[in-house]
Amino acid sequence: MRPAGEVARAILAAARQFGSGATLSELAEAASVGKSAARYTVPNLCRKGGLQIVGEKQVEGRNRPVALYAPGEPEEIESRAGHGWVDLSRCVDGWAR
């Protein structure tokens, strides 16, 4: 089994391979990760913006349609130049002296 960071990277690479949309099972198979690992990682990637739900697909053996996932736009990481970081920096500098 792959470490947690590698699972997310493998699923994102698999999603880029499919491009238009793939089910969770297809992503897990293409990424060579277990379905249980994908079941926990894919919702986290959706929440962070790495993946997005682009539609639904009816699959054999299920009554309800399953979601199709495609690469999304990841959230931009906040820089440490904001007002709060300046105050924190001053506090740490004062404490360290």
C-alpha positions, 0 to 999 in steps of 0.5 A: 500500500502507498503512503498517504501523500502518494495516494493523492498524487497517484489519484490526481495523475489518474484523473489527469489521464482520464481528463473528462471524468472517471468514477472512483473505481476507475480512478483507483484502478488507474492509480493502482491504489485500493478502493478503500484508500480512494474512498477516503482520499477522493472526497478530501481532494474534492474539498481541497479543489484538486478534483471536482464532480463533473457529472454522474454515470449509471454503472452495472450493479448499482441502482444509483448513478455514481459521480464522475471526477475530473481534475479541478482548480486547487485552492491557492495557498495563502502567502505568509505576507498577510497582516496576521503573519506579521503580528505572529512574526513580531511576537515570535521575534520578541519572545525569542530575544 
